[in-house]
Amino acid sequence: MTSTPVEFGPGPGTWHLDPLHSSLIFVAHYLRFGRVQGTFGSADGRINVADDPARSSVEVVIDADSVNTGVNARDAHLRSADFLDVERHPRIRFTSTGLEPGRKQNTFRLHGDLEIHGTALPVALNAEWVGEAPDYASPDDTYGHFFSATTQISLSDFGVGDGGATPWGGRLVGDTVDIVLEVRLQNQDPAPFLKQIGHTP
């Protein structure tokens, strides 16, 4: 992957995904004509920023069981063997393989392997550094950087089911899923603070 300098917010070092101020969003067609939005509420991420940002690395592990669309029955179905099969595949994992500059300032493409349902495939995220701000709620000297990123995947590529046919045509869940990430990275491991405030994902 290219080593061309990339404009990137965080300085060199290890940064952590802030689960309290990050949203891992997916949007899919549901019942053929509708669209449903959901999130994953539990994730752990670590980003190692290199002196040359293009050589930085990212690893994020998501608890598949934390899927949430706002409807308990639908979420239970998504966790079942018909879809994510979380008993056999409890984790969704992204491991970066490279980073390259985008066409606009503060944008870049993050390449990596995304593992869902036990299948790992290459994906590319179109990402943007949005800005930086301290965390006024944390007692530590915690500083954060905000990023937005998007990509699109096909469930069938990962062996995830579609729920079968509907009586009016089409499948219960569409194959194409849009992924939207609104992420805050911070310079402190969030685990001690989350334990202190009694946060349970």
Secondary structure as the mmCIF struct_conf table of DSSP 4:
data_model
#
loop_
_struct_conf.conf_type_id
_struct_conf.id
_struct_conf.beg_label_comp_id
_struct_conf.beg_label_asym_id
_struct_conf.beg_label_seq_id
_struct_conf.end_label_comp_id
_struct_conf.end_label_asym_id
_struct_conf.end_label_seq_id
BEND BEND1 GLY A 9 PRO A 10
HELX_LH_PP_P HELX_LH_PP_P1 GLY A 11 GLY A 11
BEND BEND2 PRO A 12 PRO A 12
STRN STRN1 GLY A 13 LEU A 17
HELX_RH_3T_P HELX_RH_3T_P1 PRO A 19 HIS A 21
STRN STRN2 SER A 23 TYR A 30
TURN_TY1_P TURN_TY1_P1 LEU A 31 PHE A 33
STRN STRN3 GLY A 34 PHE A 40
STRN STRN4 ALA A 43 VAL A 49
BEND BEND3 ASP A 51 ASP A 52
HELX_RH_3T_P HELX_RH_3T_P2 PRO A 53 ARG A 55
STRN STRN5 SER A 57 ASP A 63
HELX_RH_3T_P HELX_RH_3T_P3 ALA A 64 SER A 66
STRN STRN6 VAL A 67 ASN A 68
BEND BEND4 GLY A 70 GLY A 70
HELX_RH_AL_P HELX_RH_AL_P1 ASN A 72 ARG A 79
BEND BEND5 SER A 80 SER A 80
TURN_TY1_P TURN_TY1_P2 ALA A 81 LEU A 84
TURN_TY1_P TURN_TY1_P3 VAL A 86 ARG A 88
STRN STRN7 ARG A 91 PRO A 101
BEND BEND6 ARG A 103 LYS A 104
TURN_TY1_P TURN_TY1_P4 GLN A 105 ASN A 106
STRN STRN8 THR A 107 ILE A 116
TURN_TY1_P TURN_TY1_P5 HIS A 117 GLY A 118
STRN STRN9 THR A 119 PRO A 134
TURN_TY1_P TURN_TY1_P6 TYR A 136 ALA A 137
BEND BEND7 PRO A 139 ASP A 140
STRN STRN10 TYR A 143 SER A 154
HELX_RH_3T_P HELX_RH_3T_P4 LEU A 155 PHE A 158
TURN_TY1_P TURN_TY1_P7 GLY A 159 GLY A 159
STRN STRN11 ALA A 165 ALA A 165
TURN_TY1_P TURN_TY1_P8 PRO A 167 TRP A 168
BEND BEND8 GLY A 169 GLY A 170
STRN STRN12 ARG A 171 ARG A 171
BEND BEND9 LEU A 172 LEU A 172
STRN STRN13 VAL A 173 GLN A 186
BEND BEND10 ASN A 187 GLN A 188
BEND BEND11 PRO A 190 PRO A 190
HELX_RH_AL_P HELX_RH_AL_P2 ALA A 191 GLN A 196
TURN_TY1_P TURN_TY1_P9 ILE A 197 GLY A 198
#
